[in-house]
Structure formats: structure tokens, C-alpha cells
Amino acid sequence: MWAFAFGEPQAVVDGNVYRVLARYEGIDTPIDTTQGKHLFAAVAQAHIPHDRAADYNQAIMDFGALQCTPQSPACAGCPLQESCVAFREKRTAQLPVKSKRTAQRERHFTYVFIRLKQGGARGEQSLAMHRRGKGDIWQGLWEPLLVEDSALPSISGQWTLLKKDMKHVLTHQIIFASAYLVDVADATALPEGCQWVSLNQVESLGKPRLVERLMDLLPE
């Protein structure tokens, strides 16, 4: 996750890093300008610990993907809250700045929470989850069965509509998400890529903020 420039460790600067640094340092120079790219590269390089460059690069990218997200960042529990300029000045929604607006793509997601209720105790329940692959948003994060632009799967169980068209805004996309809960009586065959994960373990998995919002709607 890092390279060498003139024999020195080189900081990685991607979309997550731009966002974290812009908010933490309160930088309002547009990130899509030559000036902005040079500035953020210099700031990122100034922060990098030369003896742990790989750890730093991976950590700041993960921090941007999981904590300092484009929409609804988890500021309340952020360990950098006290020293974050954007949080102090209430500017997290305004940073980072882009000089050019990008057209937002509209998408419609339907999530199907397949739940196995083993004995009824919350700690014994399991959800069918899968990990998102490369080539789309939220790569590497976990979510329930996702249906986009296709019919709902045929799963035997008790179906409950949790939410219809919850709006979730990303930098380049607007997602309208609906969600269903399907309580199944046994460990039925799961859709390809899904696996059973206990609810306790699901809590610790990295998940998109949208999925976390929908999980809050799950009944006991």
C-alpha cells in the first residue's frame, strides 16, 4: 500500500484520504484541481510515519471508508473528534470541496435480511451476509442479500417489509433502498456468496452506513 520516492516511503492519496485530510485539517482547496492535488499530497506526506508507512496508508484509507464516510460520518464516536477542524466548525458536510459537480447516478437497492432464529435469543440468531467485491461502491464491506434491477428471490419464510425507498446520498450516487426481513425456520440453502453469521459477529463486521441504518429497523 505504499511506494518509494527517492528512497523515502510515499503516502497514498485516494478519495478516502482526501476526505479525511480535508475534514481533519479544515482544507477547502478543491481536491480536483492541480493546486489541491499538490497540497493534499504534501499534507499526506507530512503525516506519514516513515517506519510504519504501510500501516499508516492502510489505516487512513480504512478510516475514510468506515468512519469518516462521505455521508453521515460517525463523528459522535470518532477518536479524532477533538482535533478535527471540520467537526469543531460544523463543516463535515462541506468538505472536501470539488470545483466541478459530478452528475449523480440514481440506483434502487432491495436488501433481504434472511434471519435464522435459533431458539429466539438474540445472541443465537444468525443473518445471511455476503462481502462486496471489487468494481463498485463499498468494496470489501459486508451486507445482506442485495437485489438490484431484478425480481425478489424465492425464499420460504415469514416476510416483513422493513423500509421502502430509504434515501442515501453518496458523492456520485443517490441510492433508494428498500428492505425486507425473512425469518426462516432452518438453515436453508443460501444464495451464492452468502454465509450465516451470528448477530454478535455481524455487529463487528465492516458495513456500509446504509446497511447499519437498515439493521436498526430489525425487530427482535
MIDOSE-1310 file (N, C-alpha, C; in nm, 2 decimals, decimal comma, always signed):
residues 220
mwaf	+0,08/-0,12/+0,00/+0,00/+0,00/+0,00/+0,08/+0,13/+0,00; +0,21/+0,11/-0,03/+0,29/+0,23/-0,03/+0,41/+0,21/-0,13; +0,46/+0,32/-0,18/+0,57/+0,32/-0,27/+0,69/+0,40/-0,22; +0,80/+0,39/-0,29/+0,91/+0,47/-0,26/+0,94/+0,59/-0,36
afge	+0,97/+0,70/-0,31/+1,00/+0,82/-0,39/+1,14/+0,87/-0,34; +1,24/+0,85/-0,43/+1,37/+0,90/-0,39/+1,42/+0,83/-0,26; +1,38/+0,70/-0,25/+1,42/+0,62/-0,13/+1,34/+0,64/-0,01; +1,24/+0,73/-0,02/+1,15/+0,75/+0,10/+1,01/+0,70/+0,08
pqav	+0,95/+0,65/+0,19/+0,81/+0,60/+0,18/+0,72/+0,71/+0,13; +0,63/+0,67/+0,04/+0,54/+0,77/-0,02/+0,40/+0,75/+0,03; +0,33/+0,85/+0,07/+0,19/+0,84/+0,12/+0,10/+0,82/+0,00; +0,00/+0,74/+0,02/-0,10/+0,71/-0,08/-0,21/+0,82/-0,06
vdgn	-0,26/+0,87/-0,17/-0,37/+0,97/-0,16/-0,49/+0,92/-0,26; -0,59/+0,87/-0,19/-0,71/+0,83/-0,27/-0,83/+0,91/-0,22; -0,95/+0,88/-0,27/-1,07/+0,95/-0,23/-1,09/+0,96/-0,08; -1,07/+0,84/-0,01/-1,08/+0,84/+0,13/-0,98/+0,93/+0,20
vyrv	-0,86/+0,93/+0,15/-0,76/+1,01/+0,22/-0,79/+1,16/+0,20; -0,83/+1,20/+0,08/-0,87/+1,34/+0,05/-0,97/+1,38/+0,16; -1,07/+1,30/+0,18/-1,18/+1,33/+0,26/-1,14/+1,35/+0,41; -1,06/+1,25/+0,46/-1,01/+1,25/+0,60/-0,93/+1,38/+0,62
lary	-0,83/+1,40/+0,53/-0,74/+1,51/+0,55/-0,81/+1,65/+0,54; -0,91/+1,66/+0,44/-0,98/+1,78/+0,42/-1,06/+1,82/+0,55; -1,12/+1,72/+0,61/-1,20/+1,75/+0,73/-1,11/+1,77/+0,85; -1,02/+1,68/+0,86/-0,93/+1,69/+0,98/-0,85/+1,82/+0,99
egid	-0,80/+1,86/+0,87/-0,72/+1,99/+0,87/-0,80/+2,11/+0,83; -0,93/+2,09/+0,79/-1,01/+2,20/+0,75/-0,97/+2,26/+0,62; -0,93/+2,18/+0,52/-0,88/+2,23/+0,40/-0,99/+2,25/+0,30; -1,01/+2,37/+0,24/-1,12/+2,39/+0,15/-1,07/+2,41/+0,01
tpid	-0,94/+2,38/-0,02/-0,89/+2,39/-0,16/-0,95/+2,27/-0,23; -1,01/+2,30/-0,35/-1,08/+2,19/-0,42/-0,98/+2,07/-0,45; -1,03/+1,95/-0,43/-0,94/+1,83/-0,45/-0,92/+1,80/-0,59; -1,01/+1,85/-0,68/-0,99/+1,82/-0,83/-0,92/+1,92/-0,91
ttqg	-0,83/+2,00/-0,84/-0,75/+2,10/-0,91/-0,61/+2,06/-0,89; -0,52/+2,11/-0,98/-0,38/+2,08/-0,97/-0,32/+2,13/-0,83; -0,37/+2,25/-0,79/-0,32/+2,30/-0,66/-0,37/+2,21/-0,55; -0,49/+2,17/-0,55/-0,54/+2,08/-0,45/-0,47/+1,95/-0,44
khlf	-0,44/+1,89/-0,56/-0,37/+1,76/-0,56/-0,23/+1,77/-0,50; -0,16/+1,88/-0,54/-0,03/+1,90/-0,48/-0,03/+1,93/-0,33; -0,13/+2,00/-0,29/-0,15/+2,04/-0,14/-0,17/+1,91/-0,06; -0,27/+1,83/-0,11/-0,31/+1,71/-0,03/-0,20/+1,61/-0,03
aava	-0,12/+1,60/-0,14/-0,01/+1,51/-0,15/+0,10/+1,55/-0,04; +0,12/+1,68/-0,03/+0,22/+1,73/+0,07/+0,17/+1,71/+0,21; +0,04/+1,73/+0,23/-0,01/+1,71/+0,37/-0,01/+1,56/+0,41; -0,04/+1,48/+0,32/-0,04/+1,33/+0,34/+0,10/+1,29/+0,37
qahi	+0,20/+1,34/+0,29/+0,34/+1,30/+0,31/+0,39/+1,35/+0,45; +0,34/+1,47/+0,49/+0,39/+1,52/+0,62/+0,34/+1,44/+0,74; +0,23/+1,37/+0,72/+0,17/+1,29/+0,83/+0,23/+1,15/+0,84; +0,29/+1,10/+0,73/+0,32/+0,96/+0,73/+0,44/+0,93/+0,82
phdr	+0,43/+0,83/+0,90/+0,54/+0,78/+0,99/+0,63/+0,69/+0,90; +0,75/+0,73/+0,88/+0,84/+0,66/+0,79/+0,87/+0,52/+0,83; +0,86/+0,48/+0,96/+0,89/+0,35/+1,00/+0,76/+0,26/+0,99; +0,64/+0,32/+0,96/+0,52/+0,24/+0,95/+0,43/+0,29/+0,84
aady	+0,50/+0,32/+0,73/+0,42/+0,38/+0,62/+0,31/+0,29/+0,57; +0,33/+0,16/+0,55/+0,23/+0,07/+0,50/+0,11/+0,07/+0,60; +0,13/+0,06/+0,73/+0,02/+0,06/+0,83/-0,05/+0,19/+0,82; +0,02/+0,30/+0,81/-0,05/+0,43/+0,80/-0,14/+0,44/+0,68
nqai	-0,08/+0,41/+0,56/-0,16/+0,42/+0,44/-0,29/+0,34/+0,45; -0,28/+0,21/+0,49/-0,39/+0,13/+0,50/-0,49/+0,18/+0,61; -0,44/+0,23/+0,72/-0,53/+0,28/+0,83/-0,61/+0,40/+0,78; -0,54/+0,50/+0,72/-0,62/+0,62/+0,68/-0,72/+0,59/+0,57
mdfg	-0,69/+0,50/+0,48/-0,79/+0,46/+0,38/-0,91/+0,39/+0,44; -0,88/+0,30/+0,54/-0,99/+0,23/+0,61/-1,07/+0,32/+0,69; -1,00/+0,42/+0,75/-1,07/+0,52/+0,84/-1,17/+0,60/+0,75; -1,13/+0,64/+0,63/-1,22/+0,71/+0,55/-1,34/+0,63/+0,50
alqc	-1,31/+0,50/+0,47/-1,41/+0,41/+0,42/-1,52/+0,37/+0,53; -1,47/+0,36/+0,66/-1,56/+0,31/+0,76/-1,61/+0,41/+0,86; -1,52/+0,51/+0,89/-1,56/+0,61/+0,99/-1,59/+0,74/+0,93; -1,50/+0,80/+0,86/-1,51/+0,93/+0,80/-1,57/+0,92/+0,66
tpqs	-1,70/+0,87/+0,66/-1,76/+0,84/+0,53/-1,81/+0,96/+0,46; -1,84/+0,95/+0,33/-1,89/+1,07/+0,25/-2,02/+1,13/+0,31; -2,11/+1,04/+0,35/-2,24/+1,09/+0,41/-2,25/+1,03/+0,54; -2,31/+1,11/+0,64/-2,33/+1,06/+0,77/-2,21/+1,00/+0,84
paca	-2,10/+1,07/+0,84/-1,98/+1,01/+0,91/-2,01/+0,99/+1,06; -1,94/+0,89/+1,12/-1,96/+0,86/+1,26/-1,88/+0,95/+1,35; -1,91/+1,08/+1,35/-1,84/+1,18/+1,42/-1,86/+1,16/+1,58; -1,97/+1,11/+1,62/-2,00/+1,10/+1,76/-1,90/+1,02/+1,83
gcpl	-1,86/+0,91/+1,77/-1,76/+0,82/+1,84/-1,62/+0,82/+1,78; -1,59/+0,93/+1,71/-1,46/+0,94/+1,64/-1,35/+0,97/+1,74; -1,24/+0,90/+1,73/-1,13/+0,92/+1,83/-1,06/+1,05/+1,79; -1,08/+1,11/+1,67/-1,01/+1,23/+1,63/-1,10/+1,35/+1,65
qesc	-1,22/+1,33/+1,71/-1,32/+1,44/+1,72/-1,26/+1,57/+1,77; -1,19/+1,57/+1,88/-1,15/+1,69/+1,95/-1,05/+1,77/+1,86; -0,97/+1,71/+1,78/-0,87/+1,78/+1,70/-0,92/+1,80/+1,55; -1,04/+1,76/+1,52/-1,09/+1,77/+1,38/-1,15/+1,91/+1,36
vafr	-1,09/+1,98/+1,26/-1,13/+2,12/+1,23/-1,28/+2,12/+1,18; -1,31/+2,03/+1,09/-1,44/+2,02/+1,03/-1,55/+2,00/+1,14; -1,52/+1,91/+1,23/-1,62/+1,88/+1,34/-1,63/+2,00/+1,43; -1,52/+2,06/+1,46/-1,53/+2,18/+1,55/-1,60/+2,30/+1,49
ekrt	-1,59/+2,31/+1,36/-1,65/+2,42/+1,28/-1,78/+2,38/+1,22; -1,83/+2,26/+1,24/-1,95/+2,21/+1,18/-1,95/+2,21/+1,03; -1,84/+2,17/+0,97/-1,83/+2,17/+0,83/-1,80/+2,04/+0,76; -1,84/+1,93/+0,83/-1,81/+1,80/+0,78/-1,88/+1,78/+0,64
aqlp	-2,01/+1,83/+0,63/-2,08/+1,81/+0,51/-2,03/+1,89/+0,39; -1,95/+1,99/+0,42/-1,90/+2,08/+0,32/-1,76/+2,04/+0,27; -1,70/+1,95/+0,33/-1,56/+1,91/+0,30/-1,56/+1,76/+0,27; -1,47/+1,72/+0,17/-1,39/+1,80/+0,09/-1,46/+1,88/-0,02
vksk	-1,40/+1,98/-0,08/-1,46/+2,06/-0,18/-1,41/+2,02/-0,32; -1,51/+2,02/-0,41/-1,48/+1,99/-0,55/-1,52/+2,11/-0,64; -1,44/+2,15/-0,74/-1,47/+2,26/-0,82/-1,57/+2,23/-0,93; -1,58/+2,10/-0,96/-1,68/+2,06/-1,06/-1,77/+1,96/-1,00
rtaq	-1,90/+1,99/-1,03/-2,00/+1,90/-0,98/-2,02/+1,78/-1,07; -2,03/+1,66/-1,02/-2,04/+1,54/-1,10/-2,19/+1,49/-1,09; -2,24/+1,46/-1,21/-2,38/+1,41/-1,21/-2,40/+1,29/-1,12; -2,50/+1,28/-1,05/-2,52/+1,17/-0,96/-2,61/+1,06/-1,02
rerh	-2,57/+0,94/-1,01/-2,64/+0,83/-1,07/-2,75/+0,78/-0,97; -2,87/+0,75/-1,01/-2,97/+0,71/-0,92/-2,98/+0,55/-0,93; -2,98/+0,49/-0,81/-2,99/+0,34/-0,81/-3,09/+0,30/-0,71; -3,15/+0,18/-0,73/-3,26/+0,13/-0,64/-3,21/-0,01/-0,59
ftyv	-3,19/-0,02/-0,46/-3,14/-0,14/-0,39/-3,26/-0,20/-0,32; -3,27/-0,33/-0,31/-3,35/-0,40/-0,22/-3,27/-0,50/-0,14; -3,26/-0,48/-0,01/-3,19/-0,57/+0,07/-3,29/-0,67/+0,13; -3,24/-0,80/+0,14/-3,32/-0,90/+0,20/-3,24/-0,96/+0,32
firl	-3,29/-0,93/+0,44/-3,23/-0,98/+0,56/-3,29/-1,12/+0,59; -3,21/-1,22/+0,56/-3,25/-1,36/+0,59/-3,20/-1,40/+0,73; -3,30/-1,42/+0,82/-3,26/-1,44/+0,96/-3,30/-1,58/+1,00; -3,21/-1,65/+1,07/-3,23/-1,78/+1,12/-3,25/-1,76/+1,27
kqgg	-3,37/-1,79/+1,32/-3,39/-1,77/+1,47/-3,38/-1,90/+1,54; -3,27/-1,92/+1,60/-3,24/-2,05/+1,67/-3,27/-2,03/+1,82; -3,38/-2,07/+1,86/-3,42/-2,06/+2,00/-3,47/-1,92/+2,04; -3,46/-1,82/+1,95/-3,52/-1,69/+1,98/-3,43/-1,60/+2,06
arge	-3,32/-1,64/+2,12/-3,23/-1,55/+2,19/-3,15/-1,47/+2,09; -3,14/-1,34/+2,11/-3,07/-1,25/+2,01/-2,93/-1,30/+1,98; -2,86/-1,34/+2,08/-2,72/-1,39/+2,06/-2,71/-1,51/+1,98; -2,82/-1,59/+1,97/-2,82/-1,72/+1,90/-2,87/-1,70/+1,75
qsla	-2,92/-1,59/+1,72/-2,97/-1,56/+1,58/-2,86/-1,54/+1,49; -2,88/-1,57/+1,36/-2,79/-1,55/+1,26/-2,85/-1,48/+1,14; -2,77/-1,40/+1,07/-2,81/-1,34/+0,94/-2,73/-1,39/+0,83; -2,79/-1,40/+0,71/-2,71/-1,43/+0,59/-2,65/-1,31/+0,54
mhrr	-2,52/-1,31/+0,53/-2,44/-1,19/+0,49/-2,34/-1,23/+0,37; -2,31/-1,13/+0,30/-2,20/-1,15/+0,20/-2,11/-1,03/+0,19; -1,99/-1,05/+0,14/-1,89/-0,94/+0,13/-1,89/-0,89/-0,01; -1,90/-0,75/-0,02/-1,90/-0,69/-0,15/-1,76/-0,70/-0,22
gkgd	-1,77/-0,73/-0,35/-1,65/-0,75/-0,43/-1,60/-0,62/-0,49; -1,50/-0,63/-0,58/-1,44/-0,51/-0,64/-1,53/-0,46/-0,75; -1,50/-0,33/-0,79/-1,57/-0,28/-0,91/-1,69/-0,20/-0,88; -1,73/-0,17/-0,75/-1,85/-0,10/-0,72/-1,82/-0,03/-0,58
iwqg	-1,92/+0,04/-0,54/-1,91/+0,11/-0,41/-1,89/+0,01/-0,29; -1,83/+0,05/-0,19/-1,82/-0,02/-0,06/-1,75/-0,16/-0,07; -1,65/-0,16/-0,16/-1,59/-0,29/-0,18/-1,52/-0,34/-0,05; -1,54/-0,47/-0,02/-1,48/-0,53/+0,10/-1,57/-0,52/+0,22
lwep	-1,68/-0,44/+0,21/-1,77/-0,43/+0,33/-1,88/-0,54/+0,32; -1,95/-0,56/+0,43/-2,05/-0,67/+0,44/-2,19/-0,61/+0,43; -2,28/-0,69/+0,38/-2,42/-0,66/+0,36/-2,51/-0,78/+0,35; -2,64/-0,77/+0,37/-2,73/-0,88/+0,35/-2,74/-0,90/+0,20
llve	-2,83/-1,00/+0,16/-2,85/-1,03/+0,02/-2,90/-0,90/-0,05; -2,84/-0,86/-0,16/-2,88/-0,74/-0,23/-2,94/-0,78/-0,36; -3,06/-0,72/-0,39/-3,12/-0,73/-0,52/-3,13/-0,60/-0,59; -3,07/-0,59/-0,71/-3,08/-0,46/-0,78/-3,12/-0,49/-0,92
dsal	-3,23/-0,43/-0,97/-3,28/-0,44/-1,10/-3,32/-0,59/-1,14; -3,37/-0,66/-1,04/-3,42/-0,80/-1,07/-3,52/-0,83/-0,96; -3,59/-0,95/-0,99/-3,70/-0,99/-0,90/-3,65/-1,04/-0,77; -3,74/-1,03/-0,67/-3,70/-1,08/-0,54/-3,68/-1,23/-0,54
psis	-3,59/-1,29/-0,46/-3,57/-1,43/-0,46/-3,69/-1,51/-0,40; -3,70/-1,63/-0,43/-3,80/-1,72/-0,37/-3,74/-1,78/-0,25; -3,78/-1,73/-0,13/-3,73/-1,79/+0,00/-3,85/-1,82/+0,08; -3,85/-1,94/+0,13/-3,97/-1,98/+0,22/-3,94/-1,93/+0,36
gqwt	-4,04/-1,86/+0,41/-4,03/-1,80/+0,54/-4,13/-1,69/+0,56; -4,12/-1,62/+0,68/-4,21/-1,51/+0,71/-4,15/-1,38/+0,66; -4,21/-1,32/+0,56/-4,16/-1,20/+0,50/-4,22/-1,07/+0,57; -4,13/-0,98/+0,60/-4,18/-0,85/+0,66/-4,11/-0,73/+0,59
llkk	-4,19/-0,64/+0,55/-4,13/-0,52/+0,49/-4,08/-0,43/+0,60; -3,95/-0,39/+0,59/-3,89/-0,31/+0,70/-3,89/-0,16/+0,65; -3,86/-0,14/+0,53/-3,85/+0,00/+0,48/-3,87/+0,01/+0,33; -3,93/+0,12/+0,28/-3,95/+0,14/+0,14/-3,87/+0,27/+0,10
dmkh	-3,78/+0,26/+0,01/-3,71/+0,37/-0,06/-3,65/+0,47/+0,04; -3,56/+0,41/+0,13/-3,48/+0,50/+0,22/-3,38/+0,56/+0,13; -3,37/+0,70/+0,14/-3,27/+0,77/+0,05/-3,14/+0,78/+0,12; -3,03/+0,75/+0,04/-2,89/+0,75/+0,09/-2,81/+0,82/-0,01
vlth	-2,75/+0,93/+0,02/-2,68/+1,01/-0,08/-2,53/+0,99/-0,07; -2,46/+0,95/-0,18/-2,32/+0,94/-0,19/-2,27/+1,05/-0,28; -2,14/+1,06/-0,30/-2,08/+1,17/-0,38/-2,13/+1,16/-0,52; -2,13/+1,04/-0,58/-2,17/+1,03/-0,72/-2,30/+0,95/-0,74
qiif	-2,36/+0,91/-0,64/-2,48/+0,82/-0,65/-2,59/+0,86/-0,54; -2,71/+0,84/-0,58/-2,82/+0,85/-0,49/-2,89/+0,71/-0,49; -2,89/+0,65/-0,37/-2,95/+0,52/-0,36/-3,08/+0,53/-0,28; -3,18/+0,46/-0,34/-3,31/+0,44/-0,27/-3,32/+0,30/-0,23
asay	-3,32/+0,27/-0,11/-3,31/+0,13/-0,06/-3,44/+0,09/+0,01; -3,48/-0,03/-0,03/-3,59/-0,09/+0,04/-3,54/-0,22/+0,11; -3,60/-0,26/+0,21/-3,55/-0,38/+0,29/-3,66/-0,47/+0,34; -3,64/-0,60/+0,33/-3,73/-0,70/+0,38/-3,65/-0,78/+0,48
lvdv	-3,73/-0,84/+0,58/-3,68/-0,94/+0,67/-3,75/-1,07/+0,64; -3,67/-1,17/+0,62/-3,73/-1,31/+0,60/-3,68/-1,40/+0,72; -3,77/-1,44/+0,81/-3,74/-1,53/+0,91/-3,76/-1,67/+0,86; -3,65/-1,75/+0,87/-3,66/-1,89/+0,82/-3,65/-1,98/+0,94
adat	-3,70/-2,10/+0,92/-3,71/-2,20/+1,03/-3,58/-2,28/+1,04; -3,51/-2,30/+0,93/-3,39/-2,38/+0,93/-3,28/-2,32/+0,84; -3,17/-2,38/+0,85/-3,05/-2,32/+0,77/-3,07/-2,36/+0,62; -3,16/-2,30/+0,56/-3,19/-2,33/+0,42/-3,07/-2,29/+0,33
alpe	-3,07/-2,35/+0,21/-2,96/-2,32/+0,12/-2,96/-2,17/+0,09; -2,85/-2,10/+0,10/-2,84/-1,96/+0,08/-2,80/-1,92/-0,06; -2,84/-1,80/-0,10/-2,79/-1,76/-0,23/-2,64/-1,76/-0,24; -2,59/-1,77/-0,36/-2,44/-1,78/-0,39/-2,37/-1,66/-0,32
gcqw	-2,26/-1,68/-0,25/-2,18/-1,58/-0,19/-2,22/-1,54/-0,05; -2,34/-1,59/-0,01/-2,39/-1,56/+0,13/-2,34/-1,67/+0,23; -2,33/-1,63/+0,35/-2,30/-1,72/+0,46/-2,37/-1,68/+0,59; -2,39/-1,78/+0,67/-2,45/-1,75/+0,80/-2,35/-1,68/+0,90
vsln	-2,39/-1,57/+0,96/-2,31/-1,50/+1,05/-2,39/-1,47/+1,18; -2,34/-1,51/+1,30/-2,42/-1,48/+1,42/-2,44/-1,33/+1,43; -2,55/-1,29/+1,49/-2,58/-1,14/+1,51/-2,47/-1,08/+1,59; -2,41/-1,15/+1,68/-2,30/-1,09/+1,76/-2,18/-1,06/+1,67
qves	-2,15/-1,15/+1,58/-2,04/-1,13/+1,49/-2,07/-1,02/+1,38; -2,20/-1,01/+1,34/-2,24/-0,91/+1,24/-2,21/-0,77/+1,30; -2,23/-0,75/+1,42/-2,21/-0,62/+1,49/-2,06/-0,57/+1,46; -1,97/-0,67/+1,46/-1,83/-0,63/+1,45/-1,78/-0,62/+1,30
lgkp	-1,86/-0,66/+1,21/-1,82/-0,65/+1,07/-1,82/-0,51/+1,01; -1,74/-0,48/+0,92/-1,74/-0,35/+0,85/-1,86/-0,35/+0,75; -1,95/-0,26/+0,77/-2,07/-0,25/+0,69/-2,09/-0,11/+0,64; -2,16/-0,09/+0,52/-2,19/+0,04/+0,47/-2,29/+0,11/+0,57
rlve	-2,28/+0,24/+0,58/-2,37/+0,31/+0,68/-2,51/+0,28/+0,64; -2,55/+0,27/+0,52/-2,68/+0,24/+0,48/-2,73/+0,11/+0,54; -2,65/+0,01/+0,54/-2,69/-0,12/+0,60/-2,70/-0,11/+0,75; -2,62/-0,03/+0,81/-2,63/-0,01/+0,95/-2,77/+0,06/+0,99
rlmd	-2,81/+0,15/+0,91/-2,93/+0,22/+0,93/-3,05/+0,12/+0,91; -3,04/+0,04/+0,81/-3,15/-0,06/+0,79/-3,15/-0,17/+0,90; -3,03/-0,21/+0,95/-3,03/-0,30/+1,06/-3,09/-0,25/+1,19; -3,09/-0,12/+1,21/-3,16/-0,07/+1,32/-3,31/-0,09/+1,32
llpe	-3,36/-0,12/+1,21/-3,50/-0,15/+1,19/-3,54/-0,29/+1,22; -3,45/-0,38/+1,23/-3,48/-0,52/+1,26/-3,55/-0,54/+1,39; -3,66/-0,61/+1,39/-3,73/-0,63/+1,51/-3,67/-0,75/+1,59; -3,69/-0,76/+1,72/-3,64/-0,87/+1,80/-3,70/-1,00/+1,75
